[in-house]
Amino acid sequence: MLVPFIANTAMDISGAYEAWKGVIFLALFLIFPVLTIAVAVWDGVKEGFSLLWLIAPCACFIAPMYIFYNDSAFIYGVIYSVFGGIANGVTALIRRYVSRSRQSN
């Protein structure tokens, strides 16, 4: 919630709406997905696969969506959930493969 808060506050204070729209889109298209994937990978390495990664990113995006964006941004929460689920699943598979190969040696 900090990134959209800073961008929206700076946009309101400076009045430079066009300049700060880039920051908002950067957050939507780059910062949030990268953070979601990074945390999902970390969780996949530590704990394995979790179905929560199919729900949690979307649920966590609901509050900033209604506060800083509009209803049309809900699709991004769904996309973050897909990215998180895929990243967590792939990492969990790699973890399982590595642990099996260690056990066989």
Secondary structure, DSSP 8 states (H G I E B T S, - for coil): -HHHHHHHHHHHHH--HHHHHHHHHHIIIIIHHHHHHHHHHHHHHHH---GGGGTHHHHHHHHHHHHHS-GGGHHHHHHHHHHHHHHHHHHHHHHHHHHHHHHH-
